[in-house]
Amino acid sequence: MAELGTWTRAMRSGLGTDTSHKAVVPPIHLSTNYVFAAPGESSGYDYSRAGNPTRDLLSDALATLEGGAAATVVATGLAAVTLLVEELVPVGGVVVCQHDCYGGTWRLLNHHATRGRLEARFVDFNDPEVFKASLDGASMVLAETPSNPLLRITDLRAVAEATHAAGAQLVADNTFCSPLLQRPIDLGADYVLHSTTKFINGHSDVVGGAVVTRDPETAEHVGWLANVLGLTAGAFDSYLTLRGLRTLDARIRMHAINTEAVVDAAQGHPAVAALHWPGLETHPGHELAARQQSGFGSLLSIDLAGGRPAAERFLQGLQVFHLAESLGGVESLICHPATMTHAGMSPEARAVAGIGDGLLRLSVGLEAAEDLAAAITEALDRAQGRGESAG
Ligand code: PLP
């Protein structure tokens, strides 16, 4: 019999396993607690914070897709960061993170640093010398690639090598790619973290997170710690996220088609000062992305030549795209990082990271490609002072 491929195994997680009624879709287990046969004789599940069958199906699917030993499903993407900080960083330890990481990650690490829990070093991962110099005494390196919102690409293989040589562990935030476009463990990462809120669930109706661990022994400890810290996800959220994950492959393919249409509409428009998308040959990380990813993703950002006033004109009356945080859902979204996702960063940190007031980040959804392209062309015309609502 032919062995099933990774996607098929993950996509079918739990299907047809119901022993009560032979339901095709595994039922959701909402019970907070489980009957013991006798004192000390648990069925394998005792209390839902510690273990839940619905959550375990999602964990299995994620571990399969990322090629890890196991996954721990937690309440949010930031809970996944918290879990890894607690797992890897002793009090007074050092975390090295990209200077242009997700604003919430920056705020979390900065909070711990301000309170003296750890030292957070935010550096440019695209500068190998600066990166290597930052590793002294580090226990955790957090790489987010492509980065949010500028889509910079980090060489995971090179970063893993330097991280391990310095005695630290590499965590890759794979939220932007999903395991279908990038598998950081294959490239040397020790842990993968996800905000499953994004592509994994894909329907913008669950906030969730996960940590996938390469090593089986460590994986057990990470799962134990998530229970100890009270970070694990609820059954409903796990159920919905697994339902969303079952269509991930189909969604990623259509996201890619639509993103090309949006990029084509934006490229070369005079209102655009810079277009950041790793699929463009002009993107500094294009070759690396082509090597380490199996697609360029559906996030892009547009730096408008006219700064914030142009961004406001662009957004006024924008069709199809909603102005909202988050990304990776079926619906197209646009955000203004300086006042939204990255408002938690200090203005100085934003300036260092290159996040200006004219920058807009787009998450291209699954609407008809021609409607998305038309909306962007109209908005760019407005940004430039052309078109109906400009005057
Ligand atoms: N990592 C990245 C790259 C993100 O974009 C986000 C959220 O936007 C997070 C982590 C945090 O995830 P959550 O919002 O699910 O806590």
Residues whose N, C-alpha, C, O or C-beta is under 5 A from the ligand:
A	BS01	PLP	T76 G77 L78 Y102 N148 D173 T175 S195 T197 G208
